[in-house]
């Protein structure tokens, strides 16, 4: 077993992982996988959202691709103010 891995979960400092420490390591690994999976799903969702509205297939949403009401909401994600919203900007909006 990897030394750094053992160090991370060896709460009693005996240099090995007992049953509780192994369970803690498993639980933490499941959480890490779950977070990574959620992140991937979120990124795929954002990509799908952009693709659905991106009429000219340039990879971004601009005001001429959506109606004015929708643009008012979407444009809040336009952090660099260039009139275009990228997938990264949409993801960074933090649920606004």
HELIX and SHEET records of a PDB file:
HELIX    1   1 UNK A    3  UNK A    9  1                                   7    
HELIX    2   2 UNK A   19  UNK A   53  1                                  35    
HELIX    3   3 UNK A   63  UNK A   65  5                                   3    
HELIX    4   4 UNK A   68  UNK A   74  1                                   7    
HELIX    5   5 UNK A   75  UNK A   77  5                                   3    
HELIX    6   6 UNK A   87  UNK A   92  1                                   6    
SHEET    1   A 2 UNK A  61  UNK A  62  0                                        
SHEET    2   A 2 UNK A  84  UNK A  85 -1                                        
END                                                                             
